């Protein structure tokens, strides 16, 4: 085995454990909790029967039936909820473990009891995984004012460190014993290998096919612990790994810090593509510097929910430094890039600093564009960053306040008219959210006006909304919007926008609140590099996403014009940016390690989703198309899972659940000036390519 292959195997095992470990831990807790909870509920439902069984069917010789029944039912009812939440998991698992052992040795010995005992012992010694309250509290609890918090944390760490190897050995021996008793010759060989801890992960996966009928679910969970978390130090696998690590120190993670003259990869932009590129270089022999003008990574697909008061900015934004905290070769710089000197290979920042690079990845994204009518921007803000969302929220909520204060019917109607320009996913989602806010979220909060009377107009110059979706889904989306009260104007071009309204195909519409979702323009990356851009400002790239004519310079995401979608331009979507970032990382690693370059980039389209409103969405997966509630639930699950950080996932899920039940948005805050924009107050227009970076 070569060092490169050994490191690749190690990295694959780490990735598998990080990906599957939290889900497996949660599945174990849920399975154990439901088994005990059901038993406790049955006893509580018929207490006299529970007492009878404790006295005659499964008596404990050294305990009276009445206390035995009370203790058993109490454990079965109180401990499972803690196990589900992952709160005080170790202390909840201990009495459950004791109850199982009593059932095994004082009542009836069963393999199912032994499996439950093994999994409970695992939880008691190792604690709960990342998807638990214990793990969330572990960071701050030891240093809190609670008495004995720090000593208790040290004791629990010692229990895991000292008891973990023994528990892992016991798990392997239990599985081996059960398989050996089955008499299967092939299984017996695997059982012996597992007992000695040789090839443990692969053997555990192979033994998953030998599932006893009496333990259909518990058996895969038990084998999953061995397959995902490994056999532990008391195994031949561990000895083999130590032997390999002595030969190749990099495998053991003992490599000294990278020298200052190590190849330097600079990534500009902390969006989906930039982060994917940085993470893809985590194990590469190079230094990585991520430069962004903001300190946070933003989940743009949910930005419209901040704009319509459904979520707060913190729900969809995560500090970049926290995301890269554990990546030792990565550094984060806060700064605004204003140019690239490809001759000296340096990135120039606004404050005069220059950052030298050996490889450069431009993932600077895009911003809203006005097709040469930049003077419209003060009156029709777009939606690309947190500041845009909070400004739209301010104008949206302020319009209702101004309507409440006005005695002029025509002016009140203008304040209650909202125009969204652009019928793509952002425009559709924004229009639907505004309509729901007006009809449900603000119900009963005003006296002079009825927010439900607000007019929401969606203006689209194309013949239909959502033009990238199949026509039947576009028609369904339009029908859903109209059922919410949104007026859809297709085949209509915006000809003028000012502080008092818009002109659409020759018709004047009095509206004090206009939002722009009609187009985007790329960052000035093409100008920085001195290359010719397309009409949207994107940088043409080659099959490996490198910029032709420039050594070791790459562009990804909205910055790049890439035809890696079967000859068509790759769409400006988050999955496309992530795939591009991961591909560039592979290309750079291959160059650094002297390996052949990977195959040309090919975008794999996973599908398109757009939500319209409550229980209304459309989903396109090629042959599979969904509409209505099914698409809406799928949209919600996908967006929650793609958020960065567990706090954001849980926070958004709770916010959505609360809003779904109560029809109330919780972040209706007006920040900034409490007045509408005026022509005199509007800043002079600046060309889009000069502003973006």
N, C-alpha and C positions, 0 to 999 in steps of 0.2 A: 504494500500500500504506500502511495506517495504522500508527502506532507500535504499537498494541495487537496488530494482526495480525502485525507483524514480531517482536514479543516472543514471541507464541504459537508462531510457527514456530521461533524459536530454542530455546525451551523444549522443543518436541517433538523437535527434533534432538538436544538434550542428553539427553533421556530415552531416545531410541532408542539413542544411543551407549552410555549407561550400562547399558542393558538387554541389548543385543545384542553389545556390544564384548567383554566377557569370554568369552562363549560362542564367538564367532567366533575369537578368539585361540586358545582351547583347541582348537577344531576344526582350525585350521591346524597347530598343533603335533602333534596326534595324526595327521593325515593324512600330514604329512611324515615323522614318525617311523616309521609303519608301512611306508611305501614303502621307506625305507632299511633298516629292520630286516629285512624279508623278503629283500631282496637279500643282506644280510650273512649271514643264516641259510642261504640256499641255497649261498653260497660255502663256508661253514664245513662244511656237510654233505658237499660233494664238492670238496675242495680241489684235487685233481689237475685236475678240469675247470675250476676257477677259474684255475689257472695256465695251462692251455691257451688259455683265452679271452683272458687278458691278453697272451699271446704272439702269437696269430694272428688273433683275431677283432676285438679293439679295443685294439691296442697304442698306447702313448703314445710318440711318437718320442723324446722327451728323457728317458725313464725306463725302467730295466730292468724286465722283466715281473715278476720276483719281488718287488722292493720295491713296485712298483705294486699288485700283488695284496694284499700285506700292508697297505699304507697304506689302500687302498680298503676292505678288509674291516674293518680296525680302526675307521675312521671310521663305517662302517655299523652296527657293533655297539656302540660305546661312546657315540656322540653321541645316538642316538634316545632312550634312557632319560632322559638329561638334559633333552631337549626335552619329553618327556611330563611330567616333574616340574616343568618350568619352573625348573630349577636351573642356574645359569651358562648361561642360554639363549643369550646373545650369543656366548659362546666356543664353545658346541656348534654354533651355526648357521654360524660362519665356515668350519670345515673341510668341513662338508656343502656349503656354497656353492661352495667351491673344487672339490670333487669333481664337482658338477653342471656347473660351467664347463668343467672338463677334458673331461667327456663331451660337452658341446656343441661345443667348438671343436677337440678333438683326436680325436673319435670320430665322432659322428653328430649333426648339428644337428636338433633337434626343438622344436616349440612347447612340449611338455610340460617339457623341460629349462628353457626360458626362464621358464615359469610357476613351477617349483620354485625357480629362482634368484631370481626376484622376491620370492617369499614368504620365502625364507631371508634375503635382504637386508633385508626389512622387519623380521624378528625380530632380525637382527644390529644394526640401527641403532636400532629403537624399543624393543627388549627385550620381555619377556613381559608379559602382562596381569595383572589381579588374581588370576586363578585359577592362581597359580604360587608356588613357594617363593621365587623372586627377589623378588617384590613383598612377600611376608611378611617377608623379611629386610632389605629396603631401609631400613626405619625405624631399626633399631638397628645394622646392620652398619657404616655409616660411622664411628660413634663408638665402635666396639669397639676392643679391644687388638690386633687383627690389623694387621700392618705394611702400610702403603700403602693401607689401606682407604678413608680419606677422599679422598686424591688420585685413587684409582681411581674412586670414585663421582662425583667432579667431572668426570673425563674422560668417563665414560659419559654424564653429563648433557649435556656439550658435544657429544658425538657425536649424541645424539638431537636436540638443538636445531639443530645446523648441518647434519646429514645428513638429517633428517626430510623437509624440503621437497624435496630432490633425489630421495629414494626415492619419495615420493608422485607426483612428476612422472614418474619412470621407470615406475611402475606404470601410470599413465594412458596413457603413450605405448606401452607394450607391448600393452595391451589394444586401443588404437586400431589399432596395426599389424596385429595378428592379425585384427581384424574387417575392416579394409580389404582384406587379402589374400583374404578370403573372397568378395569381389565382390558382396555383398548390398547393394543400393542404399539400403535403409532403414538397415541397419547402418552403412553408410559415413557417413551423416549423423550418426548417434550417435557414431561413432568420431571424427569431426572435432570435435564438441562436447566430447567427453571429452578429446581432445588439448589443446584450449584451456582446459579446465576451466570450461565454462559449463553450468550445470544438471547438475553432475557426478553428484550422488547419484541423481537421477531417471533420468539416462541409463544409469547403471550398472545400476539395477534393470531397465530396459527391455532392455538387452543380455543380461541373464541368460537370455533365451529363445533366444539364438543360441549354443548350447553346442556346440562342436566334439565330434565323436564320440570323439576321442582324448583329451579332457580333461574327462570327464563330471563329475568332482567338483572338480578343481583350478580350473576356470573359474568356478564360482559363488563359491569362496573368494576368488579374486582380485578379482572384481567386488564381493564383500562388503566387502573392505577399503576400496574407494573409496566404496561406499554408506554404510558405517557411520562411517568415520573422516574422510570428506570428501576433497576434492582437494588440500588443503594450500595454503600461501601462494602458490606459483607457479601461480596460476590466475586466470581472470577472475572466478570466484565470490568469491574473496577480495577482489578490487578492488571488486566490487559491495557486498560486506558492509561494507568500510571506508567506502564512500560513504554507505551507509545509517546507519552508526554515527555518522558526523560530523553527520548530521541529527538523529538520536535517540540521545543519549549512553547512555540506559538500555540500549539494545541491546548496547552494548559492555561492559556491566557496570561503567561508570565513574560510576554514580550515587553521589552522596555519601551518607554514613551517614544513616539515618533520623533526623529530629529527635525530640527528647524529647516533643513534643506530637503525634507521629504516632499514629494510632489504635492502641489497645492491646487485643490479644486475649489473654485468660487462659484457659488450658486446665488443668483440674484432673484429674489422673490420667494416668499414663504407661503405660497398657496399650495394647492394640491400637488402640482407638478414639482415644485421646488422641494417640498418636504419628501416626496417620494424619491427624488434623486439623492438627497442627503442620506436618507435612511438606507437606500440601496448601497451606499458606500461605507456602511458602518464597519465592515470587516476588511475594507480595502487598505492597502499600504499607502495611505495618503492623508494629508490634512484637508479638512473641509471647512469652508467658511460660508455661512449663509448670511446674506445681506438683505435687509428689508427695511423700508421706511417706517413700518409699524412693528410693534413688539408682539403682535398676536396673529395667529392663523385664524382666518375667518371662513366659516362654512356658508358660502354665498347662497346655496340653494334655499336656505331658510331666512335670508336677509329680509324678504318681503314680510315675514311674520313679525320682525322687529318694527318694520315700518307701519304695520297695522295694529300695533299694541298687543300682539299675542305673546311675544317673547321679549326678554330684555337682551341687550347686546352680549352680556356675559354668558348667556345660554348657548350662544353659537360661536363664541370666540374663545380661544385658548392661547395663553402666552407661549410663544415659540420656544423660549428657553426651557419651559417645563416639559415640552414635547421631546426635546433633545437632551434632557438632563443626563440620561444614561448612556449617551453616545460619546465616548471619550475622544474620538478624533474630530468631533464637530465643534465649531465655534460660531456664535451668533453675533453679528454686528448690526446695530441700529443706525441706519443712515440712508440718505436718498442718493441714488446713483444718477449722475448727470452725463456720463459719457464712458466710452470704452476706447482705450488706446491699444489697438491690436498690434502695433509695431513693437511697443515695449511690453505688451501683455500686462496691462494694468487696468483696473476699474477705477474711475474717478468719482469721488463723492462730492456732494454739495459743499461740505465744509473744507474742501481742499485736500483731503486725504486721498491717497492712491493705494489700492490693494492689488498686489501682483498676483498673477495666476499662471498656472501651467495648463489647466483646463477650465473653461468658462461655460456655465450653463445659464442661459437667460430664460427665466420663467416669470416674466414681469406682468403677464396677464393683459387685461384690456379694461377699458372704461366705456361708458356710454358715449355714443357719437350722435351728432345732430345733422349729418349730411351737409355740412357747410353752413348751417344756420346756428352758429354758436351763440348768437344773441338771444336764442330762446331759453338757454339754460337757466337763467335766474328765475324764470317763470314756470319751468317744467323740469324739475330736478330728476336725475336718473338714479339708479339704484345699483351701486357697485361696492360700496364700503359702509362701515358702521356710521360714519358721519352723514352719508346720504340717507340711511334708514331713519336716523333720529330726526333729520330735517323733514323728511316726508311725514313722519309721525307727528311732528310739531304742526306742520301745515294742515294735516288731516284733522287733528283734534281741534286746532284753532278755528277751522272753518265752522265746526258745529257751535263753538263758543260765540263767534261773530254773528252767526245766524240767530242765536238766542238773544243777542244784544240788539239786533236790528229791528226797526219798526217798518222799514221799507219792504214791501212784499217782493219786489223785483230783485232787490239786493239780497234779501234772504234766500230767494230761489237760486241766485248765482252762487252764494256761499254753500248751498246744499247740492250743487252740481259738481261732480267729480269726473274728470276726463283722464283716462289712461290711454296713452298713445303707444301702440304696438301690441300685436296679438300673438306673440310667442308665449312660451311657458311663463316667463316672468310677468308679462302683462295680464295673462289669463288669471294667474294665481293672485296677483295684486288686486285686480278688479273684483274677483270673487271674495277676497278677504275684506275689502272695503264694504261691499254689500252686506256681508254677514255682520260686520261691526255695526253698521247703521241699523240693521233690522233686529239684531239680537243683543249685541254687546252694550249698547247705550240705551236700551229700553227702560223707560221710566225715570231717566236721569235729568230730563229737561222739561220745562213747563211751557215755554212760549212756542216751541217747535216739537215736531215729532221726527226724530232721526230716521225713522223708517221711510219717510217721504223723500229722502235723499235720492238723487238721480246719479247713477254710475254709468258712464258711457265708455265702451272699449272701442277704440278707433284702429282699424287695420287697413293698410293700403292694399294688401293682397286679397284675392277673392274669398279666402276663408282664414279663420284663425288656426293656430297650430299647424302651419303649412308643412312642417317636417313630419307630422303624424299622418297616418292613413286617413283618407277623406271621411270614412264613417266615424272615426274617433273625433275628428274635428267637428263634425255635425253634432255628435253627442255632447261635446264640450260646449258648443254654442247653445244647445238646448238647456244644458244645466245652468249656464250663466243666466239665460233669460228667465229660468224658473226662480233664480235668486233676485230678479229684478234688474239685472244688468242689460243695458241696451247695447247690442253688438252692431257696429257699423263697419261692414266689410266693403272692400273696393272704394275706400274713402281716404283721401290724402289730406294731411294737415298742411295748410297753406300759410298760416300765421298763428303765432302765440304771443300774447301779451298779458299784462296784469289783470285784464278784465275778462279774458276768455280766449277762445280759439276759433279759427276759421277752418272748416272742414269741407272740402269740395265745394267751395263757394257759399256755404251756409255758416252764418255766425252763431256761435254757441256761447252764451254768457256763463262763464265758469271761473270762479276765483281760485280753484285748485286743479292743477294739471300735473300729471306725472308722466315721465318719459321712460318707455321700455321698448323703443323701436329699433335700436341699433347699437353696435359697439365699434370701437376703434382700438387697435392694438397700441401698446406702449411705444415710445420712440426708440425701441431697440434697433430698428433698421437704420435710423439716422445715426445712432451711436456707432454702428458697425460700418457705416458708409456703403450699405448695399441697397439695391432697389427693392422697395416693398410693393405689395399688391394694394388694391384700392382701400382695403381695411387696415393698412399699415403693418401687415404681417410679414415676417421674414421668411423667404423661401428656404427650405431645408432639404437635404438629401435623404436617401433611404435610411441612414443611420441617425437622422435628426441633427446632423452637423451642418454648419453654414458653409456652402461652397466657397472655396477661395480663402478660407480662414482656418488655420490649423487649430484643432482642439477647441473649437467654439461651437456650442450647441444651442438650439432654441426649441422650446417645448410649450405645449398648452396653447393658450390664445395668442401667444407671441409669434407662433410659427405657422407658416402655410405648409402643411404636410399632407401629402396625398397617399397616406398609408392605409386608407380605407377602400381597398380594392380599386385604387386609382382615383378615388374621390377625396376631396379635402376632409380631413378629420374634423368632426364637430367640436365646438368650443364647450365641452362638457367636462365635469370633474373626473369621471372615469378615464376619459381620453388623456387628460393632463397627468393623472397618476400613472397610467400605462407608459406615457412618454417619459416621465421622470425615471421610472424603473428601468426602461430600456436604455436610456442614456447612462445610468449607473452601471449597467452591465457592459456597455461599450467601453466606458472609462476603465473599469476594472480589468477588462480583457487587455487593454493597451498597457496598463500599469504592470500586469503580470505576464506580459508577453504571450498571451494566448490568442488564438484566432478570434476575429470579431464575430459577434452573434449575427444571426440572420437579420435581414432588413426589418425595420419596424412595421408591424401590422396591427392596426387598431381592431380590437374585438368588441363589437357593440353589444352590450348586455341588455339594452332595451331603453325605452324612453318613458318617463312618468311625468304627469302633470296633474295637480289637484285644482279643483274648481271651488269647492266649498265643503260644507259639512256632508259627509257621506257621498261625495261626488268627486270622481277622479277618472283619468284615462291612463291606460298602460299599454304600451306596444312592445311586444317581444317577438316581432316577426309573425310567425304563424299563430302565436297566442296573443289575443287581445282581450283586455279586461276593461270594464267600465263600472261605474257606480260604487257601491260600498266595498266590494272586493278589491277594486283598484285603490280605493281610498285607504283601506287598512294596509295594503301592501306598500303604498307610498309612505305611510307613517312609519312602518317598521324599518324600511330601507333607510329613511332619513335619520332615524334615531341611531341605527347601528353605525352609520357612516360619520356620526359626530365624533370629534376628538375628545377623549377623556370620559371616564365613568360619571363624573359629576354632571357634565353636560347632558349625557344620555339620560340619567335619572331625572335631572331637572326638567328637561324638555318633555319627557314622558309624563311626569306629574302635572306640569302646566297644561299639556294637551288634555289629559284625563279630566282635570278640574274644569277646564273650559268646555269640554264636551258635555259634562254633566250639568254645569250651571249656566252655560251660554254667556259667560262673563270673561272679558280679558282683564288681566291683572296689572298691566304695565302702561296704563293710560296717563302718561306723564308728559306735560308740555314743558320742554326745556328750550332755552334760548329766548330770543326776543318774542314778546307776546304781541306781535303785530304781523300782518301779511306783508310780503315783499312788494316793493314799489319800484317803478322804473328809475327813480332818483337814487334809491338805495342800492340798486343792483350794481354789482361789480362789473367793470368793463370786460367784455369777452376776451378770452385768451385762447389761441388755437389749441385744439385737443392734444395734439402731439407734443406741444410744449409743456402741458400740465402733467401728463401721465408719465410714470416711470416704473 
